């Protein structure tokens, strides 16, 4: 009887140890995934900060004015006049096209009242 209980307890300890190691390795794998995602998120934050800095540099008013002056003749750029600014209601409506009339030579549909369904 004592050997049976000992065997059962040893089997339970081995099962518990195996389950503990399995859970430990799963937790380590998940922890590695979380660390990889953290590194990726940090890289994305750094990239966004760098792009924000580039955007600020490219949108400096002095730089934009120099570019506008340099390409004024090529692009036909002119300052906006106050009368060019209008509300949406002041814009002309697009022309409305009339629906085309059906052609006289279009095939006629069969009269469904004379059709028999079997």
Secondary structure, 3 states (H helix, E strand, C coil): CHHHHHHHHHHHHHHHHHHHHHHHHHHHHHHHHHHHHHHHHHHHHHHHHHHHHHHHHHCCHHHHHHHHHHCHHHHCCCCCCHHHCCCHHHCCCCCCCCCCCCCCCCCCCCCHHHCCCC
